[in-house]
Amino acid sequence: MSLKIRLARGGSKKKPVYRIVVAEARSPRDGRFLEKIGSYNPTLPDDNAGRLVIDAEKAAEWMKKGAQPTDRVARFLAAQGVGTYVNGNNPNKGKPGQRATERAAEKAQALIDAQEAAERAKAEAIEAAAQAKADAAAAAAAAAEAAAAPAEEVAAEEVAAEEVAAEPAAE
């Protein structure tokens, strides 16, 4: 039979009061216990003597018999000078789970893809602007060349032939 020194909740809703009890480990939190060795009222101020009341002698006696205090009770007992309290270290407690890690990886990949798409669009826009500038320069050069070229003189005979061909069609 393994024994625990633990808190058993009492009081009403939003007004907790705890008994510090020695109970079998398999019994429910607020269920059967072997002995009450103290009380804890968290609603009282820290400096109030009634906030934490523990019979240290009974606690030490039960600990000699093999009762293991829970973390909270071990902290209380260490403050009373009975036993020691060692703060546990769980380095994995703050790490996200597998699904959260997968979602974060997907989100990061989507962000990287969006940045790459923006960079490609920017490069294409720069390339299109350079092409448009080159086309405009070519068109301007062609226009300047056309303006600089001498106008071709139409022979008088060709003009006369065009006029004669146009007159019979009009009749």
C-alpha positions, 0 to 999 in steps of 0.5 A: 500500500503506497501512501501519499501526503497530499491536499484534499479540496474542500470549501465552496466554488471559488473559495477553496480550502484544503486539508493536508491528509495522508491517504492511499495513493489509489484513493480519490483526491477528496475521498477516504484518507487515513489521517488529517495532518494540517490545513491550507487556506489560499484565500488568506493573506501570506502573513496570516498564521491560519493560511498554512497549519501543519503538524510537522511531527505527524508528517515526519512520522508518516514520511518515516513510514514511507508516505511520499508528499506531493510537490505542493505539500513537499514545498510546504513541509520544506518551509516547516523544516521537514524533508526537502523540496527539489524543484523538478526540471522538465525541459520538454514541458514548453515544447509544442507537440507534433501537430503544432510543429507541423503547422509551424513548418507549413506556415514557414514554408508558405511564407518562404514560397510567398517571398520567392513568388514576390521576388520572381514577380519583382524580377519579371517587372524589372525585366519587362520595364527594361524590355519596354525601355529598349523597345521605346529606344528602338522606336525612337531611333527608327523614328529619328532615322526616318526623319533624317532620311531624304524624302524620295521624289516621285517621278512626274511620269508616275504621278501623271500615270496615276492621275490618268488611271484614276479619271476613267474609274471615276466616269 
